[in-house]
């Protein structure tokens, strides 16, 4: 009888976990059509993409649930004045050196600024680094002057300074996209 009761408890826990996980899914919230950037208005430093006239870009107001090892894609961004990040960072309206380990998180993970100036741990390439959240990688908007005529971010992005890539030991010729995990 004890084994039967244990089995019932396991089934109930698995059912609850499945329901809880499915309630936390993140679906697209909409989309925007790209516009052609005015000449010289899309900074392609770090191989940044520029919006394409008429292309449909998916938008999100959410990101996947945060866990002890949240899967994400690490991208590269310059947070310096004149860099491909566009304007100053959302958290403090300041620019940050590319030599400082800082990141922007996709809209859902940014949580309206709740993670501003908090450190996250990024694991990738067999190493880890702590980086401070200073900006939002906007998953809801893009293809305009405020976003340097770049598309909206996907909902699973940790957009990192060069310092983060260096700390993870990724060679410069491989900077761009890297599968990582991160945690608070």
C-alpha positions as CSV (number, residue, x, y, z in Angstrom):
1,X,0.0,0.0,0.0
2,X,2.9,2.4,0.8
3,X,4.2,1.9,-2.8
4,X,0.8,2.7,-4.2
5,X,0.4,5.9,-2.1
6,X,3.9,6.9,-3.2
7,X,3.0,6.3,-6.8
8,X,-0.1,8.5,-6.5
9,X,2.0,11.3,-4.9
10,X,4.5,11.1,-7.8
11,X,1.7,11.2,-10.4
12,X,0.1,14.2,-8.7
13,X,3.5,16.1,-8.5
14,X,4.2,15.3,-12.1
15,X,0.8,16.5,-13.2
16,X,1.1,19.7,-11.1
17,X,4.6,20.4,-12.5
18,X,3.4,19.9,-16.1
19,X,0.4,22.3,-15.5
20,X,2.7,24.8,-13.8
21,X,5.2,24.7,-16.7
22,X,2.6,24.9,-19.4
23,X,1.0,28.0,-17.7
24,X,4.4,29.7,-18.1
25,X,4.8,29.3,-21.8
26,X,5.8,32.4,-23.8
27,X,4.1,32.9,-27.1
28,X,4.6,35.8,-29.6
29,X,2.6,38.9,-28.7
30,X,2.6,40.3,-32.3
31,X,4.9,41.6,-34.9
32,X,6.1,44.6,-36.8
33,X,7.0,45.2,-40.4
34,X,10.6,46.3,-41.1
35,X,11.4,49.7,-42.6
36,X,14.5,50.5,-44.6
37,X,16.9,52.5,-42.3
38,X,17.8,56.0,-43.6
39,X,21.4,56.1,-44.9
40,X,24.0,55.7,-42.2
41,X,21.3,55.2,-39.5
42,X,21.9,51.5,-38.6
43,X,25.2,50.9,-36.8
44,X,26.4,47.4,-37.9
45,X,29.2,47.2,-35.4
46,X,29.5,43.6,-34.1
47,X,27.6,42.4,-37.2
48,X,24.3,43.9,-35.9
49,X,21.3,43.2,-38.2
50,X,19.5,46.2,-39.8
51,X,15.7,46.0,-40.4
52,X,14.7,44.9,-43.9
53,X,11.9,46.8,-45.7
54,X,8.7,44.8,-45.4
55,X,10.1,41.9,-43.5
56,X,7.9,40.6,-40.6
57,X,9.5,40.6,-37.2
58,X,7.9,38.7,-34.3
59,X,7.6,40.5,-31.0
60,X,7.3,39.2,-27.4
61,X,6.3,40.7,-24.1
62,X,7.5,37.6,-22.2
63,X,10.6,35.4,-22.0
64,X,11.0,31.7,-21.0
65,X,10.8,31.1,-17.2
66,X,13.9,31.9,-15.2
67,X,15.4,28.8,-13.5
68,X,18.7,27.9,-11.9
69,X,20.2,27.5,-15.4
70,X,18.0,29.4,-17.8
71,X,18.9,28.6,-21.5
72,X,19.6,31.6,-23.6
73,X,21.5,32.9,-26.6
74,X,24.4,35.2,-25.8
75,X,24.8,38.1,-28.4
76,X,27.3,40.9,-28.5
77,X,26.5,44.6,-28.0
78,X,28.4,47.8,-27.4
79,X,27.1,49.8,-24.5
80,X,29.6,52.7,-25.3
81,X,28.5,56.0,-26.7
82,X,28.4,55.6,-30.5
83,X,28.2,51.8,-30.3
84,X,25.7,49.6,-31.9
85,X,23.6,49.6,-28.7
86,X,22.1,52.9,-29.7
87,X,21.3,55.2,-26.8
88,X,22.3,55.1,-23.2
89,X,21.2,52.1,-21.0
90,X,17.7,51.9,-19.7
91,X,18.6,51.3,-16.1
92,X,20.7,54.4,-15.5
93,X,20.6,56.5,-18.7
94,X,24.4,56.0,-18.9
95,X,26.8,54.5,-21.4
96,X,29.1,51.7,-20.2
97,X,32.6,50.7,-21.3
98,X,32.9,47.6,-23.4
99,X,35.6,46.6,-20.9
100,X,33.0,46.2,-18.2
101,X,30.9,43.0,-17.9
102,X,27.4,44.3,-18.5
103,X,24.3,42.9,-20.2
104,X,20.9,43.7,-21.6
105,X,18.1,41.1,-21.1
106,X,15.2,40.4,-23.4
107,X,12.0,42.3,-22.4
108,X,10.5,39.5,-20.3
109,X,13.6,38.8,-18.3
110,X,14.3,42.5,-17.9
111,X,11.0,42.7,-16.0
112,X,10.4,46.4,-16.4
113,X,13.7,47.2,-14.8
114,X,13.4,44.9,-11.8
115,X,16.7,43.3,-12.6
116,X,18.6,46.7,-13.1
117,X,22.0,46.8,-11.5
118,X,21.7,43.2,-10.3
119,X,24.3,40.7,-11.2
120,X,23.6,37.5,-13.2
121,X,25.9,34.5,-13.6
122,X,26.5,33.5,-17.2
123,X,27.9,30.0,-18.0
124,X,29.2,29.2,-21.5
125,X,32.2,27.8,-23.3
126,X,33.1,25.9,-20.1
127,X,33.5,29.1,-18.0
128,X,31.4,31.5,-16.0
129,X,31.2,35.2,-15.5
130,X,29.2,37.6,-13.4
131,X,27.7,40.6,-15.3
132,X,25.5,43.5,-14.3
133,X,22.1,44.1,-15.9
134,X,22.1,47.6,-17.3
135,X,19.7,47.5,-20.2
136,X,16.7,45.9,-22.0
137,X,17.1,44.1,-25.3
138,X,13.6,45.2,-26.5
139,X,11.5,42.3,-27.7
140,X,8.4,44.4,-28.2
141,X,9.7,47.1,-30.6
142,X,12.4,47.8,-33.2
143,X,13.1,49.0,-36.7
144,X,13.0,52.7,-35.6
145,X,15.4,55.4,-34.6
146,X,15.1,54.6,-30.9
147,X,16.3,51.0,-31.6
148,X,19.0,52.0,-34.1
149,X,16.9,50.5,-36.9
150,X,17.6,47.0,-35.6
151,X,14.9,44.3,-35.4
152,X,13.3,43.4,-32.0
153,X,15.3,41.0,-29.9
154,X,14.1,37.5,-29.6
155,X,12.7,36.6,-26.2
156,X,15.7,34.5,-25.1
157,X,18.7,37.0,-25.4
158,X,21.4,38.0,-23.1
159,X,23.1,40.8,-25.0
160,X,26.6,41.2,-23.6
161,X,29.6,43.5,-23.7
162,X,32.9,42.5,-25.1
163,X,34.2,42.0,-21.5
164,X,31.7,39.1,-21.0
165,X,32.8,37.4,-24.2
166,X,36.5,37.8,-23.2
167,X,35.8,36.4,-19.7
168,X,34.1,33.3,-21.2
169,X,37.2,32.7,-23.3
170,X,35.5,32.9,-26.6
171,X,37.9,33.8,-29.4
172,X,36.9,37.1,-31.2
173,X,36.3,35.3,-34.5
174,X,33.5,33.3,-32.8
175,X,31.8,36.3,-31.1
176,X,28.2,36.7,-32.2
177,X,25.8,34.0,-30.9
178,X,26.6,31.4,-28.2
179,X,24.3,29.0,-26.4
180,X,24.6,29.7,-22.7
181,X,22.7,29.4,-19.4
182,X,22.3,32.1,-16.9
183,X,21.0,32.5,-13.3
184,X,20.4,35.2,-10.7
